[in-house]
Amino acid sequence: MNIPILYEDNVLLVINKPPGVVVNNAESVKGETVQDWAAPRLEGALGEAPSEDEKAFYERAGIVHRIDKETSGCLLLAKSVPVFVELQRQFKEREVKKTYMAIVHGRLVPEEGEIRAPVGRLPWNRERFGIVPGGKEAVTKYKVMRTGNSHKTDISLVELYPETGRTHQIRVHLKYINHPIVGDWQYAGRKTARSDRVWAPRVMLHAYKVSFTHPDTHEILAIEAPVPDDMNSII
């Protein structure tokens, strides 16, 4: 599997995950995953009495966080347990800054704003998330970069800055304000998604940039992933 490496040193790497590639192994997953690709790059081996941190590191092959199968872009991987733990801490403490790009339905008004609504699993469909009472706090800021029309529908290119990292947060928040992501088979609505897939082959969401503190040098690293061809052709 050809996965572009955006940054690599002796303790970590940042990859540009291609769309359509699953991050973690699971019984339901067929084909090679990022985890399969990453496992040979890990430092050392699991000891006889591993700690919880060591178990998590090897079970995830150093993958610090997750992005959805159809989402492309920046993904952080640690090569050792201490680096894995530190990067996870930065995510938990919201020290990592992330920028996503999405192509969404409609024209957002205002063109710059914040979506603040709790996200949780839907009681009637455990595979989907939504805005639910008692859900986890979720905040997404956004900025419209361009607007246009494709296949007789208004669309916008939006930059998104999630301040929290809930599962499907960006997709759910954009649906919540009635601007679902183009091609989103779970949240755009069945009829809309079916129509989208004629000209947009996937969920049009890209993890464009990630900024974090290097665990060893303490420098701020800001890594960008080029926008993939399938999104660029629409843009």
Buried (B, 14 or more C-beta within 10 A) or exposed (E): EEBEEBBEEEBBBBBBBBBEBBBBBEEEBEEEBBBBBBBEEBBEEEEEEBEEEBEBBBEBBBBBBBBBBBBBBBBBBBBBBBBBBBBBEBBEEEEBBBBBBBBBBBBBEEEEBEBEBBBBBBEEEEEEBBBBEEBBEBBBBBBBEEBEEBEEBEBBBBBBBBBBBBBBBBBBBBBBBEBBBBBBBBBBBEEBBEBBBEEBBBBBBBBBBBBBBBBEEEEEBEBBBEBBEBBEEBB
